[in-house]
Amino acid sequence: MKDEIKRAFVENKTAILVSIAILVISLILGYFYEGYLYSYLNPSVEDLTQKVQSGVLKVTFENIFLNNFRIICQMFIFGAFFCYSSLMLAFNGLFAGYYIASSDDLFTVLMYIIPHGIFEFSSCILACAAGFVLFNYIYKFIKELIKGDGDSISEKLGNSFDKSYDKLKQAVILFAISVILMVIAGIIEVYLTVPIAQFIFSIFG
């Protein structure tokens, strides 16, 4: 299994690097173009803040994980449709960059984001990359199917699946690791982010 995981990362390095680039670029754009994005993203920020403050949205592991799990599932599944997962990752990067830029205290907001954000962003990157690999699997499957190796439809489907199966397996592996990272991110966000931030504030305060 260890070799399969290593292979999934090595053979899909380009997909992972592209996902990293999408997130980094969108974060930067969200931060530096905060003024232009205000009318589009500020209503979402205010709505989220109001829900948390009113108790409608509770900061629990279950709520946070389920919400983030839904996002990475969409990135993975929608990757099958012309890599739509890249648009979802870019939006999340824009939103995070905008949120950081719109805060009154950059240091404070970063301390409340970084502890769990390292794992959360890594999870989103892998989910997006897994979506790319899933798209690659579908492309290879259809390509092999068109070639028509086999006498019957079932044989053609079976041959196409066998020749493209590696990509499907690698997509699932990358997504599974993404889920694990998101679990870790949820645990840290609920139980550790605030104590870590407060400890750092006490040192530099």
N, C-alpha and C positions, 0 to 999 in steps of 0.2 A: 504493500500500500504506500509505503514511504517513497518508493521509486515512481509510482503512478502520480503522486502529488508533485514530486520534483519535475517529472516529465510535463505535467499540466502547466507548470509555471514556465519551464524552459521553452516549450514549443509554442506557447501563447504569450511570449514576452512582449511582442509588438502590441497585442491587444491591451495588455496591462499598462504599458508605457503610454499608449494613446489615451487610456482612461485617466491616468495620472495627469497628463497634459490638459485634458478637458477640465478636470476639477481645478487644477491650479490656475489655469487661464480664467475660468469663470469666477473663481474666488477673487482674483485680482480685479477683474472687470466690475464685479459687484461692489468691491470696496471703493475703487476710484470713480465709479460712475453712480455713486449713491444718490446724488441729486437728480439724475435722469431717471432713476428707477423708483424714486419716491412714490409717485402716483400709482405705480403698478404693485409694488411690494409692501408698502407701509400698511395698507388695510389688512394684509395677512398677518403682519407683525403685531398690530394692535389687537386683532381678533384673538391671536394666540395668547398674548399677554393677558387680555381680559378673561379668557377661559381659565387660565392658570390661577389668576388672582381671585376669581369668583368661586373656584373649586369645581367648576364644570369639568375641567381637565386636570386630573390628579397626577402628580409626579410620582408614579409608582413604576416598578420594574415592568409589570404586566402591560400598562398603558404605553410606556415608552418603547418597549420591545415590539409589541404588536404593531404599533404605528410604523416603526422603522423596518420591521420585517415585511410589512405590506409594501413599503417603498422599494426594498431590494428585490422582492418577488416581482414587482412590476418591471424593474430594470432588467431582470433576467428573462422573463417571459416576453416582454415587448422587444427584446433584442432580436427576436425572430422576425420582426417586421421592420426590415431595412435599418437595423441598429437604432431603433427609436430610444433605446436605453441611454444613448449618448445625450439626447435632449433632456432626459430626466436628470441625469447627473449634472449637466450644465445648469439646469434650473436650480438644483439644490446648492450648487456652488455659488451661483449668483445671489441666492437668498442668504446664504451664510456670510458671504462677503458684504452684502448690504447691511445685514444685521450687526456685524462687527463695526462697520463704518458709522452706523447711526447711533451707536452707544455713546454715552457721555464720557465714559472712562475706559479707554482701550485696554489698559493693563488688567482691570477688573474683569471685563468681559472675556478676555483671553484666558484668564485663570479659571473661569467657569466653563470654558469650552475645551481647552487643550487636554485635560486628563482623560475624558471619555472620547473627545473628538478624534484623537489619534486612531482609536479602534473603529469609530463610527465612519470616518472618512475612508479608512482602509477597506472596511466592509463594502462601502458604496463603490469604491474603485474596482474591487474584485467582482461585485455583482454586475457592474457595467461590462467588465471584461468577459465575464461568463456569458452575458447576452451577445457579445460579439462572436464568441466561440460557438454559441448556439446557432447564430445566423450562418456561420461558416459550415456547421454541420448540415443544415438544411440545404445550403447551396451545393455542397458536395454530394448529398443524397440525391438531389434532383439531377445533378450533372451525371452521376453514375447511372441513374434511372433512364435518362435520355439515351445513353450509350446502348442500353438494351441488352446487357449480358444475361442470357437465359432464354429458355424457350417459352415459358409461361409468365403470366403477370406475377404470380407468387415467387417464382425464381428470380425475376428481375428485382422485385422489392427486397427479397432476401439478400441478393448480391449487393444491391445498393446500400442496404443497412450495414452489412458486414464491412464494406469498404469505407464507410463514413462513421462507423460506430465509435472510433477513438475520439473523435471531436465531441460527440455527445457525452461520452464518459468524462472528458476533460472539462466540459462546460459544467457538468453536475459537481465535479470535484471542487472547482473554483467557487461555485455557488455555495456549496456546503461549508467551505472555509469562511466565506462571507457571512454566513449565518452564525457561525461560532464567534467570529469577531464582533458581530452585533450583539450577541448575548453578553460578551465581556463588556462591551461599551455600555449596555443597559445597567449592568451591575455596578460599574464604576460611576455612572451618572447618578444613580439613585443613592448609593451608599458611600462613595468615596470623593466625588468631585468637590462637594462643599467643604468637607474637612480638609482636603488637600489645599484648596484655595485659601481657606481661613488660616491654615498653618503658614502658607507663603506670605499672606498679608501681615501676619504677626511678626515675620522676620523683617519684611521691608516697610512695615508700618511705623 
